[in-house]
């Protein structure tokens, strides 16, 4: 019994991790369906039902789900203009700096270099044209990475978060939910360009890939 107990505990731990991974994978698949559906329900969207077949994603990548990314809030930040692909600007305020570190747990047996090194990004609030206060607690994470222009849209990708997602200076950041701006499908939208501080040298092989359909000019 003594010899079996550690093996049993290890088996239970592996089962728990597998269940958790499957739960996140199922959640990701549901998000994919909802993401495509939004193109059909938003009158401003650049795609029609027939076009959504060109939306592609990387296979679910658990190594790029950071359940406890560290958060450092940035207080009293000035309002800044952020450039968009249309040439116009939007008003933003830096909200927090987040630090993503290599996942432990199930992936801890891999060398840190295999899991990828730590990297940091800035979270922003997008402000209305005539107000210094955000309308809600929505946060915006734009980023470039080494896949842009190769397997993903050359203009960068985004992740949506909310300030209410932050708990005890940590937040879940799932790059499997990185998505393309509407400019990836059609010209004429004011899509923010990721600031230089959010340019990553590493490849984020998760989330939405380059649109496989015909892009409208």
C-alpha positions in Angstrom: 0.0 0.0 0.0 2.9 2.3 0.8 4.4 1.8 -2.6 1.1 2.3 -4.4 0.2 5.6 -2.7 2.7 7.9 -4.5 1.7 6.3 -7.8 -1.9 6.8 -7.1 -1.4 10.4 -6.1 0.6 11.0 -9.3 -2.1 9.4 -11.4 -4.8 11.6 -9.7 -2.7 14.7 -10.3 -2.2 13.8 -14.0 -6.0 13.1 -14.3 -6.8 16.5 -12.7 -4.4 18.3 -15.1 -5.9 16.5 -18.1 -9.4 17.4 -17.0 -8.4 21.0 -16.5 -6.7 21.1 -19.9 -9.7 19.6 -21.6 -12.0 22.2 -19.9 -9.9 25.0 -21.3 -9.8 23.3 -24.7 -13.6 23.0 -24.7 -13.9 26.7 -23.6 -11.7 27.7 -26.5 -13.8 25.7 -29.0 -16.9 27.5 -27.7 -15.2 30.8 -28.0 -14.3 30.0 -31.6 -17.9 29.4 -32.5 -19.1 32.6 -30.8 -16.3 34.6 -32.4 -17.4 33.5 -35.9 -21.1 34.1 -35.0 -20.4 37.7 -34.1 -19.5 38.5 -37.8 -23.1 37.5 -38.7 -24.8 39.5 -36.0 -22.8 42.8 -36.2 -23.9 44.9 -39.1 -20.5 46.7 -39.3 -18.6 43.4 -39.6 -16.5 42.9 -42.7 -17.4 39.2 -43.4 -20.6 37.5 -44.5 -21.5 33.9 -43.6 -19.8 32.5 -46.7 -16.6 34.2 -45.8 -16.2 32.8 -42.3 -14.9 29.5 -43.7 -11.6 31.4 -44.3 -11.2 32.1 -40.6 -8.5 29.7 -39.3 -6.9 29.1 -36.0 -3.8 27.3 -34.7 -4.5 24.1 -32.8 -5.1 24.7 -29.2 -1.8 25.4 -27.4 -1.9 24.9 -23.6 1.7 26.3 -23.3 0.3 29.7 -24.3 -2.4 29.8 -21.7 -1.0 31.8 -18.8 -3.4 31.2 -15.9 -1.6 33.6 -13.5 0.2 36.3 -15.5 1.5 38.9 -13.0 -0.1 42.4 -13.2 1.4 45.7 -12.2 -1.2 48.5 -12.4 -0.1 51.8 -14.0 -1.7 54.7 -12.2 -2.1 58.2 -13.3 -1.0 57.5 -16.9 -1.5 60.3 -19.6 -3.9 59.9 -22.5 -2.0 58.9 -25.6 -2.9 58.7 -29.3 -2.5 55.3 -30.8 -2.1 55.0 -34.6 -4.5 52.9 -36.6 -4.2 51.3 -40.0 -6.5 53.9 -41.5 -4.2 56.7 -40.6 -6.4 58.1 -37.9 -5.7 57.8 -34.2 -7.5 56.6 -31.1 -7.2 57.7 -27.6 -5.8 55.2 -25.1 -4.4 55.1 -21.6 -1.9 52.4 -20.4 -3.7 50.5 -17.6 -1.2 47.8 -16.5 1.9 45.9 -17.4 1.6 42.1 -17.4 4.3 39.5 -17.1 3.8 36.1 -18.7 6.2 33.4 -17.3 6.6 29.9 -18.6 3.8 27.6 -17.3 4.6 25.3 -14.5 2.4 22.4 -13.4 1.9 19.9 -16.3 4.8 21.5 -18.3 7.3 21.8 -15.5 9.2 18.7 -16.5 10.3 20.6 -19.7 13.3 22.9 -19.7 12.3 26.5 -19.4 13.9 27.2 -22.8 11.5 24.8 -24.4 8.5 26.4 -22.7 9.6 29.8 -23.8 11.1 32.7 -21.7 9.1 35.3 -19.8 7.8 38.3 -21.7 5.8 41.4 -20.8 3.1 43.4 -22.5 1.0 46.6 -21.8 -2.7 46.5 -21.3 -4.6 49.6 -22.5 -8.0 51.2 -22.1 -9.5 52.7 -25.2 -11.2 56.0 -24.4 -14.2 57.6 -26.1 -13.4 60.7 -28.3 -14.8 63.3 -25.9 -14.1 61.7 -22.5 -11.2 61.0 -20.2 -13.0 58.1 -18.6 -13.5 54.6 -20.1 -17.1 53.5 -20.7 -16.6 50.2 -19.0 -13.9 47.9 -17.6 -12.8 46.6 -21.0 -9.1 46.3 -21.6 -7.2 45.9 -24.8 -4.0 43.9 -25.4 -2.6 44.6 -28.9 0.6 42.8 -29.9 3.0 41.9 -32.7 5.0 38.6 -32.7 7.3 36.7 -35.0 4.4 35.0 -36.9 3.1 38.3 -38.3 3.1 38.3 -42.1 4.0 34.6 -42.2 1.2 32.6 -40.6 -0.7 35.5 -39.0 -2.0 38.9 -40.1 0.9 41.3 -40.7 -0.8 44.1 -38.8 -0.8 42.4 -35.4 -3.4 40.7 -33.2 -5.5 41.5 -30.2 -6.7 39.9 -26.9 -9.7 41.3 -25.0 -9.6 41.4 -21.2 -11.5 43.2 -18.4 -10.2 44.9 -15.2 -12.6 42.6 -13.3 -10.5 39.6 -14.6 -7.6 40.8 -12.4 -7.5 39.1 -9.0 -4.7 39.5 -6.4 -2.4 41.1 -9.0 -2.8 38.2 -11.5 -4.8 37.7 -14.6 -5.5 34.8 -17.0 -4.1 35.5 -20.5 -5.0 33.0 -23.2 -3.2 33.6 -26.5 -5.4 30.9 -28.0 -8.0 33.6 -28.1 -5.8 36.1 -29.9 -7.8 37.4 -32.9 -7.3 39.5 -36.0 -8.5 43.2 -36.3 -11.1 43.8 -38.9 -8.5 45.4 -41.1 -7.2 41.8 -41.7 -10.4 41.2 -43.8 -11.2 44.6 -45.4 -9.8 48.2 -45.6 -11.7 51.1 -44.0 -11.5 50.3 -40.3 -9.7 52.1 -37.6 -7.7 49.2 -36.2 -5.0 50.2 -33.6 -1.4 49.3 -34.5 0.3 47.6 -31.6 2.8 50.0 -29.9 6.5 49.2 -30.0 6.5 48.1 -26.4 4.2 45.3 -27.3 6.4 43.9 -30.1 7.5 40.4 -29.3 10.5 38.7 -30.9 9.1 35.3 -30.1 6.5 33.4 -32.2 3.0 33.2 -30.6 1.8 30.1 -32.4 -1.8 30.2 -31.0 -5.0 32.0 -31.7 -6.2 33.2 -35.1 -4.1 32.7 -38.2 -4.0 34.7 -41.5 -7.4 34.9 -43.2 -7.6 32.3 -46.0 -10.3 34.0 -47.9 -10.1 37.0 -50.3 -9.4 40.3 -48.5 -11.4 43.3 -49.8 -9.5 46.5 -50.6 
